[in-house]
Amino acid sequence: MLRRNMKKEEIMDSIQMDEIQKYAKELRAQEMQRIAGLIGTAVGAGLAAVSERLRHLFNWNPQSEKSTGTV
């Protein structure tokens, strides 16, 4: 719609537009922080699961449980 066809009440002031843009940027930043938190939680849970699987590999002892003392 062309500006000249709009009524005076329908035209937004540049101040209102600046406020809307500022608010939109704040909402975007909050949403990005929320998503980063969700990703961090998921990655943390995944790494915990992987560490549980890998723990057995690094704790494995090839010697028998009862050492006889002979080689």
PDB file of N, H, CA, C and O in Angstrom:
ATOM      1  N   MET A   1       0.848  -1.161   0.000  1.00  0.00           N
ATOM      2  CA  MET A   1       0.000   0.000   0.000  1.00  0.00           C
ATOM      3  C   MET A   1       0.901   1.232   0.000  1.00  0.00           C
ATOM      4  O   MET A   1       1.858   1.317   0.770  1.00  0.00           O
ATOM      5  N   LEU A   2       0.591   2.153  -0.846  1.00  0.00           N
ATOM      6  H   LEU A   2      -0.187   2.084  -1.471  1.00  0.00           H
ATOM      7  CA  LEU A   2       1.391   3.365  -0.919  1.00  0.00           C
ATOM      8  C   LEU A   2       1.088   4.275   0.252  1.00  0.00           C
ATOM      9  O   LEU A   2      -0.040   4.329   0.743  1.00  0.00           O
ATOM     10  N   ARG A   3       2.092   4.977   0.685  1.00  0.00           N
ATOM     11  H   ARG A   3       3.009   4.933   0.286  1.00  0.00           H
ATOM     12  CA  ARG A   3       1.949   5.853   1.841  1.00  0.00           C
ATOM     13  C   ARG A   3       0.946   6.975   1.576  1.00  0.00           C
ATOM     14  O   ARG A   3       0.227   7.391   2.485  1.00  0.00           O
ATOM     15  N   ARG A   4       0.895   7.457   0.360  1.00  0.00           N
ATOM     16  H   ARG A   4       1.479   7.120  -0.379  1.00  0.00           H
ATOM     17  CA  ARG A   4      -0.009   8.577   0.081  1.00  0.00           C
ATOM     18  C   ARG A   4      -1.473   8.158   0.132  1.00  0.00           C
ATOM     19  O   ARG A   4      -2.351   9.005   0.298  1.00  0.00           O
ATOM     20  N   ASN A   5      -1.747   6.862  -0.008  1.00  0.00           N
ATOM     21  H   ASN A   5      -1.034   6.174  -0.143  1.00  0.00           H
ATOM     22  CA  ASN A   5      -3.121   6.381   0.061  1.00  0.00           C
ATOM     23  C   ASN A   5      -3.554   6.045   1.485  1.00  0.00           C
ATOM     24  O   ASN A   5      -4.724   5.750   1.729  1.00  0.00           O
ATOM     25  N   MET A   6      -2.623   6.090   2.411  1.00  0.00           N
ATOM     26  H   MET A   6      -1.673   6.331   2.213  1.00  0.00           H
ATOM     27  CA  MET A   6      -2.938   5.736   3.790  1.00  0.00           C
ATOM     28  C   MET A   6      -3.448   6.955   4.548  1.00  0.00           C
ATOM     29  O   MET A   6      -3.061   8.092   4.279  1.00  0.00           O
ATOM     30  N   LYS A   7      -4.314   6.683   5.490  1.00  0.00           N
ATOM     31  H   LYS A   7      -4.628   5.760   5.709  1.00  0.00           H
ATOM     32  CA  LYS A   7      -4.787   7.762   6.345  1.00  0.00           C
ATOM     33  C   LYS A   7      -3.687   8.125   7.331  1.00  0.00           C
ATOM     34  O   LYS A   7      -2.778   7.335   7.588  1.00  0.00           O
ATOM     35  N   LYS A   8      -3.781   9.302   7.865  1.00  0.00           N
ATOM     36  H   LYS A   8      -4.520   9.944   7.657  1.00  0.00           H
ATOM     37  CA  LYS A   8      -2.751   9.797   8.764  1.00  0.00           C
ATOM     38  C   LYS A   8      -2.624   8.908  10.004  1.00  0.00           C
ATOM     39  O   LYS A   8      -1.518   8.731  10.515  1.00  0.00           O
ATOM     40  N   GLU A   9      -3.729   8.347  10.498  1.00  0.00           N
ATOM     41  H   GLU A   9      -4.628   8.490  10.083  1.00  0.00           H
ATOM     42  CA  GLU A   9      -3.688   7.511  11.692  1.00  0.00           C
ATOM     43  C   GLU A   9      -2.995   6.175  11.435  1.00  0.00           C
ATOM     44  O   GLU A   9      -2.485   5.552  12.366  1.00  0.00           O
ATOM     45  N   GLU A  10      -2.974   5.733  10.181  1.00  0.00           N
ATOM     46  H   GLU A  10      -3.389   6.239   9.424  1.00  0.00           H
ATOM     47  CA  GLU A  10      -2.409   4.432   9.852  1.00  0.00           C
ATOM     48  C   GLU A  10      -0.896   4.466   9.699  1.00  0.00           C
ATOM     49  O   GLU A  10      -0.257   3.415   9.729  1.00  0.00           O
ATOM     50  N   ILE A  11      -0.317   5.627   9.539  1.00  0.00           N
ATOM     51  H   ILE A  11      -0.836   6.481   9.515  1.00  0.00           H
ATOM     52  CA  ILE A  11       1.124   5.738   9.344  1.00  0.00           C
ATOM     53  C   ILE A  11       1.810   5.642  10.702  1.00  0.00           C
ATOM     54  O   ILE A  11       1.495   6.396  11.623  1.00  0.00           O
ATOM     55  N   MET A  12       2.746   4.710  10.817  1.00  0.00           N
ATOM     56  H   MET A  12       3.002   4.098  10.070  1.00  0.00           H
ATOM     57  CA  MET A  12       3.478   4.547  12.067  1.00  0.00           C
ATOM     58  C   MET A  12       4.571   5.588  12.163  1.00  0.00           C
ATOM     59  O   MET A  12       5.227   5.922  11.177  1.00  0.00           O
ATOM     60  N   ASP A  13       4.749   6.078  13.335  1.00  0.00           N
ATOM     61  H   ASP A  13       4.217   5.806  14.137  1.00  0.00           H
ATOM     62  CA  ASP A  13       5.873   6.979  13.568  1.00  0.00           C
ATOM     63  C   ASP A  13       7.161   6.169  13.550  1.00  0.00           C
ATOM     64  O   ASP A  13       7.165   4.974  13.846  1.00  0.00           O
ATOM     65  N   SER A  14       8.234   6.826  13.204  1.00  0.00           N
ATOM     66  H   SER A  14       8.231   7.797  12.963  1.00  0.00           H
ATOM     67  CA  SER A  14       9.515   6.120  13.209  1.00  0.00           C
ATOM     68  C   SER A  14       9.894   5.699  14.621  1.00  0.00           C
ATOM     69  O   SER A  14      10.614   4.717  14.800  1.00  0.00           O
ATOM     70  N   ILE A  15       9.419   6.428  15.626  1.00  0.00           N
ATOM     71  H   ILE A  15       8.834   7.226  15.481  1.00  0.00           H
ATOM     72  CA  ILE A  15       9.691   6.058  17.017  1.00  0.00           C
ATOM     73  C   ILE A  15       9.030   4.723  17.337  1.00  0.00           C
ATOM     74  O   ILE A  15       9.641   3.862  17.970  1.00  0.00           O
ATOM     75  N   GLN A  16       7.788   4.548  16.902  1.00  0.00           N
ATOM     76  H   GLN A  16       7.292   5.247  16.387  1.00  0.00           H
ATOM     77  CA  GLN A  16       7.099   3.283  17.138  1.00  0.00           C
ATOM     78  C   GLN A  16       7.812   2.141  16.423  1.00  0.00           C
ATOM     79  O   GLN A  16       7.950   1.051  16.979  1.00  0.00           O
ATOM     80  N   MET A  17       8.253   2.379  15.225  1.00  0.00           N
ATOM     81  H   MET A  17       8.140   3.265  14.774  1.00  0.00           H
ATOM     82  CA  MET A  17       8.953   1.346  14.473  1.00  0.00           C
ATOM     83  C   MET A  17      10.261   0.980  15.159  1.00  0.00           C
ATOM     84  O   MET A  17      10.621  -0.196  15.211  1.00  0.00           O
ATOM     85  N   ASP A  18      10.973   1.966  15.684  1.00  0.00           N
ATOM     86  H   ASP A  18      10.680   2.921  15.641  1.00  0.00           H
ATOM     87  CA  ASP A  18      12.218   1.693  16.396  1.00  0.00           C
ATOM     88  C   ASP A  18      11.962   0.863  17.648  1.00  0.00           C
ATOM     89  O   ASP A  18      12.727  -0.048  17.965  1.00  0.00           O
ATOM     90  N   GLU A  19      10.879   1.183  18.358  1.00  0.00           N
ATOM     91  H   GLU A  19      10.258   1.923  18.100  1.00  0.00           H
ATOM     92  CA  GLU A  19      10.530   0.417  19.554  1.00  0.00           C
ATOM     93  C   GLU A  19      10.185  -1.023  19.201  1.00  0.00           C
ATOM     94  O   GLU A  19      10.583  -1.954  19.901  1.00  0.00           O
ATOM     95  N   ILE A  20       9.451  -1.199  18.120  1.00  0.00           N
ATOM     96  H   ILE A  20       9.128  -0.443  17.551  1.00  0.00           H
ATOM     97  CA  ILE A  20       9.075  -2.546  17.678  1.00  0.00           C
ATOM     98  C   ILE A  20      10.314  -3.331  17.279  1.00  0.00           C
ATOM     99  O   ILE A  20      10.437  -4.504  17.630  1.00  0.00           O
ATOM    100  N   GLN A  21      11.228  -2.708  16.557  1.00  0.00           N
ATOM    101  H   GLN A  21      11.127  -1.754  16.273  1.00  0.00           H
ATOM    102  CA  GLN A  21      12.453  -3.387  16.151  1.00  0.00           C
ATOM    103  C   GLN A  21      13.307  -3.756  17.360  1.00  0.00           C
ATOM    104  O   GLN A  21      13.879  -4.845  17.412  1.00  0.00           O
ATOM    105  N   LYS A  22      13.393  -2.854  18.324  1.00  0.00           N
ATOM    106  H   LYS A  22      12.928  -1.969  18.282  1.00  0.00           H
ATOM    107  CA  LYS A  22      14.165  -3.130  19.537  1.00  0.00           C
ATOM    108  C   LYS A  22      13.552  -4.306  20.294  1.00  0.00           C
ATOM    109  O   LYS A  22      14.270  -5.194  20.754  1.00  0.00           O
ATOM    110  N   TYR A  23      12.241  -4.311  20.421  1.00  0.00           N
ATOM    111  H   TYR A  23      11.658  -3.590  20.047  1.00  0.00           H
ATOM    112  CA  TYR A  23      11.551  -5.395  21.113  1.00  0.00           C
ATOM    113  C   TYR A  23      11.746  -6.721  20.374  1.00  0.00           C
ATOM    114  O   TYR A  23      11.936  -7.763  21.000  1.00  0.00           O
ATOM    115  N   ALA A  24      11.697  -6.676  19.047  1.00  0.00           N
ATOM    116  H   ALA A  24      11.542  -5.829  18.538  1.00  0.00           H
ATOM    117  CA  ALA A  24      11.903  -7.890  18.250  1.00  0.00           C
ATOM    118  C   ALA A  24      13.317  -8.426  18.443  1.00  0.00           C
ATOM    119  O   ALA A  24      13.510  -9.638  18.536  1.00  0.00           O
ATOM    120  N   LYS A  25      14.297  -7.547  18.503  1.00  0.00           N
ATOM    121  H   LYS A  25      14.140  -6.563  18.428  1.00  0.00           H
ATOM    122  CA  LYS A  25      15.682  -7.984  18.729  1.00  0.00           C
ATOM    123  C   LYS A  25      15.840  -8.617  20.108  1.00  0.00           C
ATOM    124  O   LYS A  25      16.553  -9.609  20.261  1.00  0.00           O
ATOM    125  N   GLU A  26      15.173  -8.042  21.116  1.00  0.00           N
ATOM    126  H   GLU A  26      14.594  -7.236  20.992  1.00  0.00           H
ATOM    127  CA  GLU A  26      15.230  -8.612  22.462  1.00  0.00           C
ATOM    128  C   GLU A  26      14.593 -10.001  22.493  1.00  0.00           C
ATOM    129  O   GLU A  26      15.132 -10.926  23.101  1.00  0.00           O
ATOM    130  N   LEU A  27      13.446 -10.137  21.835  1.00  0.00           N
ATOM    131  H   LEU A  27      13.009  -9.386  21.341  1.00  0.00           H
ATOM    132  CA  LEU A  27      12.792 -11.444  21.775  1.00  0.00           C
ATOM    133  C   LEU A  27      13.660 -12.465  21.052  1.00  0.00           C
ATOM    134  O   LEU A  27      13.752 -13.618  21.473  1.00  0.00           O
ATOM    135  N   ARG A  28      14.294 -12.042  19.970  1.00  0.00           N
ATOM    136  H   ARG A  28      14.219 -11.105  19.628  1.00  0.00           H
ATOM    137  CA  ARG A  28      15.172 -12.928  19.215  1.00  0.00           C
ATOM    138  C   ARG A  28      16.342 -13.387  20.080  1.00  0.00           C
ATOM    139  O   ARG A  28      16.707 -14.563  20.058  1.00  0.00           O
ATOM    140  N   ALA A  29      16.931 -12.464  20.841  1.00  0.00           N
ATOM    141  H   ALA A  29      16.634 -11.509  20.858  1.00  0.00           H
ATOM    142  CA  ALA A  29      18.057 -12.810  21.715  1.00  0.00           C
ATOM    143  C   ALA A  29      17.618 -13.797  22.799  1.00  0.00           C
ATOM    144  O   ALA A  29      18.340 -14.746  23.106  1.00  0.00           O
ATOM    145  N   GLN A  30      16.432 -13.571  23.378  1.00  0.00           N
ATOM    146  H   GLN A  30      15.846 -12.801  23.128  1.00  0.00           H
ATOM    147  CA  GLN A  30      15.921 -14.492  24.392  1.00  0.00           C
ATOM    148  C   GLN A  30      15.682 -15.879  23.809  1.00  0.00           C
ATOM    149  O   GLN A  30      15.990 -16.888  24.443  1.00  0.00           O
ATOM    150  N   GLU A  31      15.137 -15.926  22.611  1.00  0.00           N
ATOM    151  H   GLU A  31      14.886 -15.107  22.095  1.00  0.00           H
ATOM    152  CA  GLU A  31      14.865 -17.215  21.969  1.00  0.00           C
ATOM    153  C   GLU A  31      16.166 -17.943  21.647  1.00  0.00           C
ATOM    154  O   GLU A  31      16.251 -19.161  21.803  1.00  0.00           O
ATOM    155  N   MET A  32      17.172 -17.210  21.202  1.00  0.00           N
ATOM    156  H   MET A  32      17.103 -16.220  21.076  1.00  0.00           H
ATOM    157  CA  MET A  32      18.463 -17.833  20.911  1.00  0.00           C
ATOM    158  C   MET A  32      19.092 -18.393  22.188  1.00  0.00           C
ATOM    159  O   MET A  32      19.693 -19.466  22.160  1.00  0.00           O
ATOM    160  N   GLN A  33      18.959 -17.680  23.297  1.00  0.00           N
ATOM    161  H   GLN A  33      18.470 -16.808  23.320  1.00  0.00           H
ATOM    162  CA  GLN A  33      19.478 -18.183  24.569  1.00  0.00           C
ATOM    163  C   GLN A  33      18.716 -19.424  25.015  1.00  0.00           C
ATOM    164  O   GLN A  33      19.308 -20.362  25.549  1.00  0.00           O
ATOM    165  N   ARG A  34      17.412 -19.430  24.797  1.00  0.00           N
ATOM    166  H   ARG A  34      16.932 -18.668  24.363  1.00  0.00           H
ATOM    167  CA  ARG A  34      16.609 -20.597  25.163  1.00  0.00           C
ATOM    168  C   ARG A  34      17.013 -21.821  24.347  1.00  0.00           C
ATOM    169  O   ARG A  34      17.157 -22.919  24.884  1.00  0.00           O
ATOM    170  N   ILE A  35      17.193 -21.617  23.049  1.00  0.00           N
ATOM    171  H   ILE A  35      17.076 -20.725  22.613  1.00  0.00           H
ATOM    172  CA  ILE A  35      17.588 -22.720  22.174  1.00  0.00           C
ATOM    173  C   ILE A  35      18.987 -23.209  22.529  1.00  0.00           C
ATOM    174  O   ILE A  35      19.239 -24.414  22.533  1.00  0.00           O
ATOM    175  N   ALA A  36      19.898 -22.286  22.826  1.00  0.00           N
ATOM    176  H   ALA A  36      19.693 -21.308  22.822  1.00  0.00           H
ATOM    177  CA  ALA A  36      21.254 -22.677  23.219  1.00  0.00           C
ATOM    178  C   ALA A  36      21.214 -23.510  24.501  1.00  0.00           C
ATOM    179  O   ALA A  36      21.978 -24.465  24.642  1.00  0.00           O
ATOM    180  N   GLY A  37      20.340 -23.157  25.423  1.00  0.00           N
ATOM    181  H   GLY A  37      19.720 -22.380  25.308  1.00  0.00           H
ATOM    182  CA  GLY A  37      20.197 -23.938  26.649  1.00  0.00           C
ATOM    183  C   GLY A  37      19.675 -25.338  26.376  1.00  0.00           C
ATOM    184  O   GLY A  37      20.148 -26.309  26.968  1.00  0.00           O
ATOM    185  N   LEU A  38      18.699 -25.443  25.480  1.00  0.00           N
ATOM    186  H   LEU A  38      18.315 -24.655  25.000  1.00  0.00           H
ATOM    187  CA  LEU A  38      18.161 -26.761  25.129  1.00  0.00           C
ATOM    188  C   LEU A  38      19.220 -27.626  24.459  1.00  0.00           C
ATOM    189  O   LEU A  38      19.342 -28.815  24.755  1.00  0.00           O
ATOM    190  N   ILE A  39      19.981 -27.025  23.560  1.00  0.00           N
ATOM    191  H   ILE A  39      19.882 -26.059  23.319  1.00  0.00           H
ATOM    192  CA  ILE A  39      21.040 -27.770  22.874  1.00  0.00           C
ATOM    193  C   ILE A  39      22.101 -28.197  23.879  1.00  0.00           C
ATOM    194  O   ILE A  39      22.587 -29.327  23.831  1.00  0.00           O
ATOM    195  N   GLY A  40      22.459 -27.300  24.785  1.00  0.00           N
ATOM    196  H   GLY A  40      22.064 -26.382  24.824  1.00  0.00           H
ATOM    197  CA  GLY A  40      23.450 -27.635  25.805  1.00  0.00           C
ATOM    198  C   GLY A  40      22.998 -28.787  26.685  1.00  0.00           C
ATOM    199  O   GLY A  40      23.793 -29.662  27.027  1.00  0.00           O
ATOM    200  N   THR A  41      21.733 -28.790  27.048  1.00  0.00           N
ATOM    201  H   THR A  41      21.087 -28.080  26.769  1.00  0.00           H
ATOM    202  CA  THR A  41      21.191 -29.878  27.862  1.00  0.00           C
ATOM    203  C   THR A  41      21.237 -31.199  27.104  1.00  0.00           C
ATOM    204  O   THR A  41      21.618 -32.229  27.661  1.00  0.00           O
ATOM    205  N   ALA A  42      20.851 -31.166  25.838  1.00  0.00           N
ATOM    206  H   ALA A  42      20.542 -30.329  25.386  1.00  0.00           H
ATOM    207  CA  ALA A  42      20.848 -32.387  25.028  1.00  0.00           C
ATOM    208  C   ALA A  42      22.266 -32.908  24.818  1.00  0.00           C
ATOM    209  O   ALA A  42      22.509 -34.111  24.909  1.00  0.00           O
ATOM    210  N   VAL A  43      23.192 -32.007  24.539  1.00  0.00           N
ATOM    211  H   VAL A  43      22.995 -31.030  24.465  1.00  0.00           H
ATOM    212  CA  VAL A  43      24.585 -32.418  24.334  1.00  0.00           C
ATOM    213  C   VAL A  43      25.154 -32.985  25.628  1.00  0.00           C
ATOM    214  O   VAL A  43      25.868 -33.988  25.610  1.00  0.00           O
ATOM    215  N   GLY A  44      24.841 -32.346  26.744  1.00  0.00           N
ATOM    216  H   GLY A  44      24.261 -31.532  26.758  1.00  0.00           H
ATOM    217  CA  GLY A  44      25.317 -32.847  28.033  1.00  0.00           C
ATOM    218  C   GLY A  44      24.804 -34.245  28.330  1.00  0.00           C
ATOM    219  O   GLY A  44      25.552 -35.093  28.816  1.00  0.00           O
ATOM    220  N   ALA A  45      23.538 -34.489  28.041  1.00  0.00           N
ATOM    221  H   ALA A  45      22.931 -33.800  27.645  1.00  0.00           H
ATOM    222  CA  ALA A  45      22.966 -35.817  28.263  1.00  0.00           C
ATOM    223  C   ALA A  45      23.612 -36.846  27.337  1.00  0.00           C
ATOM    224  O   ALA A  45      23.886 -37.974  27.745  1.00  0.00           O
ATOM    225  N   GLY A  46      23.849 -36.453  26.105  1.00  0.00           N
ATOM    226  H   GLY A  46      23.626 -35.536  25.773  1.00  0.00           H
ATOM    227  CA  GLY A  46      24.500 -37.363  25.160  1.00  0.00           C
ATOM    228  C   GLY A  46      25.917 -37.695  25.574  1.00  0.00           C
ATOM    229  O   GLY A  46      26.340 -38.847  25.483  1.00  0.00           O
ATOM    230  N   LEU A  47      26.653 -36.696  26.029  1.00  0.00           N
ATOM    231  H   LEU A  47      26.309 -35.760  26.103  1.00  0.00           H
ATOM    232  CA  LEU A  47      28.025 -36.939  26.472  1.00  0.00           C
ATOM    233  C   LEU A  47      28.061 -37.805  27.727  1.00  0.00           C
ATOM    234  O   LEU A  47      28.966 -38.624  27.888  1.00  0.00           O
ATOM    235  N   ALA A  48      27.098 -37.634  28.605  1.00  0.00           N
ATOM    236  H   ALA A  48      26.363 -36.969  28.474  1.00  0.00           H
ATOM    237  CA  ALA A  48      27.032 -38.478  29.800  1.00  0.00           C
ATOM    238  C   ALA A  48      26.798 -39.936  29.406  1.00  0.00           C
ATOM    239  O   ALA A  48      27.404 -40.840  29.981  1.00  0.00           O
ATOM    240  N   ALA A  49      25.928 -40.163  28.436  1.00  0.00           N
ATOM    241  H   ALA A  49      25.435 -39.428  27.969  1.00  0.00           H
ATOM    242  CA  ALA A  49      25.662 -41.527  27.976  1.00  0.00           C
ATOM    243  C   ALA A  49      26.896 -42.134  27.319  1.00  0.00           C
ATOM    244  O   ALA A  49      27.210 -43.302  27.542  1.00  0.00           O
ATOM    245  N   VAL A  50      27.589 -41.348  26.516  1.00  0.00           N
ATOM    246  H   VAL A  50      27.334 -40.399  26.334  1.00  0.00           H
ATOM    247  CA  VAL A  50      28.806 -41.837  25.856  1.00  0.00           C
ATOM    248  C   VAL A  50      29.881 -42.137  26.895  1.00  0.00           C
ATOM    249  O   VAL A  50      30.593 -43.134  26.780  1.00  0.00           O
ATOM    250  N   SER A  51      30.001 -41.286  27.900  1.00  0.00           N
ATOM    251  H   SER A  51      29.422 -40.476  27.993  1.00  0.00           H
ATOM    252  CA  SER A  51      31.030 -41.519  28.918  1.00  0.00           C
ATOM    253  C   SER A  51      30.753 -42.801  29.699  1.00  0.00           C
ATOM    254  O   SER A  51      31.688 -43.497  30.095  1.00  0.00           O
ATOM    255  N   GLU A  52      29.479 -43.119  29.923  1.00  0.00           N
ATOM    256  H   GLU A  52      28.720 -42.553  29.601  1.00  0.00           H
ATOM    257  CA  GLU A  52      29.150 -44.375  30.603  1.00  0.00           C
ATOM    258  C   GLU A  52      29.558 -45.575  29.755  1.00  0.00           C
ATOM    259  O   GLU A  52      30.013 -46.588  30.286  1.00  0.00           O
ATOM    260  N   ARG A  53      29.397 -45.463  28.450  1.00  0.00           N
ATOM    261  H   ARG A  53      29.027 -44.640  28.019  1.00  0.00           H
ATOM    262  CA  ARG A  53      29.800 -46.556  27.557  1.00  0.00           C
ATOM    263  C   ARG A  53      31.319 -46.700  27.502  1.00  0.00           C
ATOM    264  O   ARG A  53      31.839 -47.815  27.465  1.00  0.00           O
ATOM    265  N   LEU A  54      32.026 -45.575  27.496  1.00  0.00           N
ATOM    266  H   LEU A  54      31.604 -44.669  27.526  1.00  0.00           H
ATOM    267  CA  LEU A  54      33.483 -45.616  27.374  1.00  0.00           C
ATOM    268  C   LEU A  54      34.174 -45.981  28.683  1.00  0.00           C
ATOM    269  O   LEU A  54      35.314 -46.443  28.662  1.00  0.00           O
ATOM    270  N   ARG A  55      33.522 -45.789  29.800  1.00  0.00           N
ATOM    271  H   ARG A  55      32.596 -45.414  29.817  1.00  0.00           H
ATOM    272  CA  ARG A  55      34.153 -46.069  31.092  1.00  0.00           C
ATOM    273  C   ARG A  55      34.616 -47.513  31.190  1.00  0.00           C
ATOM    274  O   ARG A  55      35.681 -47.778  31.746  1.00  0.00           O
ATOM    275  N   HIS A  56      33.856 -48.434  30.673  1.00  0.00           N
ATOM    276  H   HIS A  56      32.990 -48.219  30.221  1.00  0.00           H
ATOM    277  CA  HIS A  56      34.209 -49.849  30.747  1.00  0.00           C
ATOM    278  C   HIS A  56      35.456 -50.156  29.922  1.00  0.00           C
ATOM    279  O   HIS A  56      36.226 -51.048  30.278  1.00  0.00           O
ATOM    280  N   LEU A  57      35.659 -49.442  28.848  1.00  0.00           N
ATOM    281  H   LEU A  57      35.034 -48.717  28.559  1.00  0.00           H
ATOM    282  CA  LEU A  57      36.860 -49.668  28.042  1.00  0.00           C
ATOM    283  C   LEU A  57      38.121 -49.258  28.784  1.00  0.00           C
ATOM    284  O   LEU A  57      39.155 -49.916  28.663  1.00  0.00           O
ATOM    285  N   PHE A  58      38.047 -48.192  29.540  1.00  0.00           N
ATOM    286  H   PHE A  58      37.208 -47.658  29.639  1.00  0.00           H
ATOM    287  CA  PHE A  58      39.227 -47.687  30.227  1.00  0.00           C
ATOM    288  C   PHE A  58      39.431 -48.329  31.601  1.00  0.00           C
ATOM    289  O   PHE A  58      40.507 -48.195  32.183  1.00  0.00           O
ATOM    290  N   ASN A  59      38.429 -49.016  32.125  1.00  0.00           N
ATOM    291  H   ASN A  59      37.555 -49.124  31.653  1.00  0.00           H
ATOM    292  CA  ASN A  59      38.564 -49.703  33.407  1.00  0.00           C
ATOM    293  C   ASN A  59      38.883 -51.183  33.246  1.00  0.00           C
ATOM    294  O   ASN A  59      39.046 -51.888  34.242  1.00  0.00           O
ATOM    295  N   TRP A  60      38.972 -51.652  32.044  1.00  0.00           N
ATOM    296  H   TRP A  60      38.840 -51.079  31.235  1.00  0.00           H
ATOM    297  CA  TRP A  60      39.194 -53.070  31.803  1.00  0.00           C
ATOM    298  C   TRP A  60      40.584 -53.459  32.268  1.00  0.00           C
ATOM    299  O   TRP A  60      41.561 -52.780  31.951  1.00  0.00           O
ATOM    300  N   ASN A  61      40.679 -54.547  33.015  1.00  0.00           N
ATOM    301  H   ASN A  61      39.885 -55.099  33.272  1.00  0.00           H
ATOM    302  CA  ASN A  61      41.948 -55.042  33.521  1.00  0.00           C
ATOM    303  C   ASN A  61      42.147 -56.450  32.978  1.00  0.00           C
ATOM    304  O   ASN A  61      41.349 -57.336  33.287  1.00  0.00           O
ATOM    305  N   PRO A  62      43.189 -56.687  32.175  1.00  0.00           N
ATOM    306  CA  PRO A  62      43.368 -58.007  31.567  1.00  0.00           C
ATOM    307  C   PRO A  62      43.817 -59.069  32.566  1.00  0.00           C
ATOM    308  O   PRO A  62      43.781 -60.256  32.239  1.00  0.00           O
ATOM    309  N   GLN A  63      44.232 -58.695  33.751  1.00  0.00           N
ATOM    310  H   GLN A  63      44.261 -57.731  34.017  1.00  0.00           H
ATOM    311  CA  GLN A  63      44.670 -59.674  34.746  1.00  0.00           C
ATOM    312  C   GLN A  63      43.454 -60.312  35.398  1.00  0.00           C
ATOM    313  O   GLN A  63      42.363 -59.743  35.431  1.00  0.00           O
ATOM    314  N   SER A  64      43.678 -61.499  35.909  1.00  0.00           N
ATOM    315  H   SER A  64      44.564 -61.961  35.882  1.00  0.00           H
ATOM    316  CA  SER A  64      42.578 -62.174  36.595  1.00  0.00           C
ATOM    317  C   SER A  64      42.291 -61.470  37.913  1.00  0.00           C
ATOM    318  O   SER A  64      43.104 -60.685  38.400  1.00  0.00           O
ATOM    319  N   GLU A  65      41.132 -61.757  38.481  1.00  0.00           N
ATOM    320  H   GLU A  65      40.472 -62.395  38.086  1.00  0.00           H
ATOM    321  CA  GLU A  65      40.747 -61.093  39.718  1.00  0.00           C
ATOM    322  C   GLU A  65      41.657 -61.493  40.873  1.00  0.00           C
ATOM    323  O   GLU A  65      41.994 -60.657  41.712  1.00  0.00           O
ATOM    324  N   LYS A  66      42.061 -62.767  40.926  1.00  0.00           N
ATOM    325  H   LYS A  66      41.787 -63.446  40.245  1.00  0.00           H
ATOM    326  CA  LYS A  66      42.960 -63.245  41.982  1.00  0.00           C
ATOM    327  C   LYS A  66      44.352 -63.399  41.381  1.00  0.00           C
ATOM    328  O   LYS A  66      44.594 -64.290  40.566  1.00  0.00           O
ATOM    329  N   SER A  67      45.237 -62.547  41.779  1.00  0.00           N
ATOM    330  H   SER A  67      45.041 -61.823  42.441  1.00  0.00           H
ATOM    331  CA  SER A  67      46.602 -62.618  41.267  1.00  0.00           C
ATOM    332  C   SER A  67      47.370 -63.665  42.072  1.00  0.00           C
ATOM    333  O   SER A  67      47.364 -63.641  43.302  1.00  0.00           O
ATOM    334  N   THR A  68      48.034 -64.586  41.364  1.00  0.00           N
ATOM    335  H   THR A  68      48.039 -64.605  40.364  1.00  0.00           H
ATOM    336  CA  THR A  68      48.775 -65.667  42.038  1.00  0.00           C
ATOM    337  C   THR A  68      50.181 -65.238  42.406  1.00  0.00           C
ATOM    338  O   THR A  68      50.838 -65.913  43.199  1.00  0.00           O
ATOM    339  N   GLY A  69      50.643 -64.177  41.874  1.00  0.00           N
ATOM    340  H   GLY A  69      50.110 -63.629  41.229  1.00  0.00           H
ATOM    341  CA  GLY A  69      51.984 -63.711  42.184  1.00  0.00           C
ATOM    342  C   GLY A  69      53.035 -64.332  41.283  1.00  0.00           C
ATOM    343  O   GLY A  69      54.202 -63.953  41.373  1.00  0.00           O
ATOM    344  N   THR A  70      52.676 -65.267  40.423  1.00  0.00           N
ATOM    345  H   THR A  70      51.727 -65.575  40.350  1.00  0.00           H
ATOM    346  CA  THR A  70      53.634 -65.872  39.497  1.00  0.00           C
ATOM    347  C   THR A  70      53.423 -65.292  38.116  1.00  0.00           C
ATOM    348  O   THR A  70      52.325 -64.874  37.750  1.00  0.00           O
ATOM    349  N   VAL A  71      54.485 -65.279  37.377  1.00  0.00           N
ATOM    350  H   VAL A  71      55.377 -65.618  37.674  1.00  0.00           H
ATOM    351  CA  VAL A  71      54.411 -64.728  36.030  1.00  0.00           C
ATOM    352  C   VAL A  71      54.366 -65.810  35.011  1.00  0.00           C
ATOM    353  O   VAL A  71      54.302 -65.528  33.815  1.00  0.00           O
TER     354      VAL A  71
END
